[in-house]
Each structure stands twice: as structure tokens, then as C-alpha cells.
Amino acid sequence: MNHIDKNLGGALKGLREAAGLTQEGLAERAGISARTVSDLERGLRTVVHHDTAKRIASALGLDDEGRRRFEALARGRQVGPPEVPHAGGMPPAPTPFRGRSRELESIKATLLTGGVRLLTLTGPGGIGKTRLGLEAAREIQDSGGEAFAIECDVSRGACVLQLVQDTMKRFGRIDVLHANAAIQINKEAVEITEEEWDKMHGVNLKGVFLTCKHVIPVMRAQKKGAIIITSSGHAFATYPNCSAYAATKGGELAYMRGLALDYARFGIRVNCVIPGATDTRLVQGFINDSKDPEQTRKRLMDSIPLQRLARPEEIAKAVLFLASDHAGYITGTSLAVDGGLLAQA
């Protein structure tokens, strides 16, 4: 293949049609959902995980060069001519990093240090989530940034303290904390066990407390820092069988306000981002665990003025804004990224 559209959606559509495949046919061959193919072709997703890109390339029957070029495009990289040896053995300049693929969404918290240096903190989810954290860090490194990943159970103070110490040894400062760890168990209030209650509060609320407790002293010494806590619309208006989860999210919102007042004089800003229903494993689990998943999905879509789930990258951009100097006069508040959900009476 000597030519490939520089737009992923256009490239995929052209290659699919050239192979005589429908969106459903390509999805079946590649072992992915037809919705994924549709979202890619419509430009609703601009990058995909490299394993997914490989499956799509294989399903399209591309040759080696075509696969290389398509996989590069699918991972958000510039598509150029075939690689040739570089003078003096020097590697090519890194392509700017354009964002993680959706499959890396289970990265649970992030500490940004010194602009381009990044620590990705994964939850206590075992080998799978640790692998995803390492993969996210590797993508950033491959794109010219500096990053490393570490697994940490945010509900354990000793573990959180160790990761902060490791970060300081490596980078010497912490500029941004994004506290994003969460688990969700959906049951009627009387059906939630004490163990489940403690588990949700341990990760969702205690985890925020512990990461802030150990990061704030670093930021206070720097006299600058930004903390973004991922709360939820459940803190304002919830659904049946979500009372325990909503309690943790409301607690995060109240805790954020208190932190903002306590540490504003040290140049530390603290805000919450309020994601609406987002196309993540957590939301898909909420739908699939319900008694009638199809009805739950329909009710959820009907409740959102924009009539769709948020894309993870849309939430990430809101977090990036709150972390940046563009939000330098914003603290103690929340930013809803919910498709208009909370604007309704």
C-alpha cells in the first residue's frame, strides 16, 4: 500500500471499502464491536490501542508496509515514508504524544511533575492494570516524554507514602495530582455488606484523603500545586441502588472544598471534575450489572441532553484545563463535563 489517508477515519473507511467489508463484517473479523469501527470512521475516536490496531490491520489484509503505516496512524502518530537508516545512527525526532488510547482508561491517578514528566499510578487491580499502567508510561516515553508507572493500593497509607517518596526521588517535585481511583458496587442500601461499604470508601474517599495527605506537604513546600479530584454527578443526583457509591462521591466534593480553603495561601488549587456517564468499564459495569441492561442503557441515554456517553479523552481535557495555568484563579469548585445532565430540573 503506497498511500494511506492521513485521517484515521478516512483511512479506515477507504481500506474497509476496498476490502469489500461492511462495518459489521470488519468488526467480526477483527474481534471488536461494530460501534468501535463506526466511531473511528466518524472521527469520534482518533486513537486506538496497538493490539486493536493490529487486529484491524490483519482483518483488512494489509501487507507489512500497510500494517506499519496504519498502526502508526491508529496510535496517533504521523504517517511518513518507510523507515530508512539515519545518518550517524541517530534516531528520528519523537512524534508529539497525542493522548492515550481508550484501553488505558484504568490508570487510576496521575502525578504530573515538571511539565513533561509523568507518573501513572494504577490501582490494586493485579497484573492487568499494572500492565496497562506500564503501557501508558511506555507510550509517553516513546513520544519523547518522561514517565514511569507504579502499582499502588490507594487505600493503604504506607503504599501511598512510598509512591510519593519514590516520585520525589525520581523527579524532585510534584506539580499536579489527579486523584481518580474509584470502584462502584450497585446494590440496594440494605443489601450492601459492611465489607463492600468499607471497600468503596477505602478506595474512593480514603484513597483521595491519603494521596492528598502525602502530596500536599510537597506542594506546600513548593508554594504551588494543583489537585484535581474526580467526583461524580452522583454527588448531586443519583440513581436507584447507588446510595453507597453516591456517598463516597459526595464526600469527595465536600473534602475538596475544605482542602481548597486550607491550602489556598500556599498556592495550592483544589478542584473537582464531575464526569457524566463516560464510556468506561465502570459505566459499562453499571449497565451490565442491572436487572435489564438494555432498559438501563436506554434510560441513561434518554437522561442526557447530548444523547451519548462522554469519551474518556473529553474528561481528560477538562482535567488538563484545571491542572493548567489557564485555571490559575479557579479553586474550591467543580467542573461538570456531563452532556448537560445536571442542568436539568
Secondary structure, DSSP 8 states (H G I E B T S, - for coil): -----SSHHHHHHHHHHHTT--HHHHHHHHTS-HHHHHHHHTTS-----HHHHHHHHHHHT--HHHHHHHHHHHTT----S-----GGG------------GGGTTEEEEEEETTTEEEEEE-S--HHHHHHHHHHHHHHHHTT-EEEEEE--TT-HHHHHHHHHHHHHHHS---EEEE---------TTTS-HHHHHHHHIIIIIHHHHHHHHHHHHHHHHT-EEEEEE--GGGTS--TT-HHHHHHHHHHHHHHHHHHHHHGGGTEEEEEEEE-SBSSHHHHHHHHTSSSHHHHHHHHHHHSTT-S-B-HHHHHHHHHHHHSGGGTT--S-EEEESTTGGG--
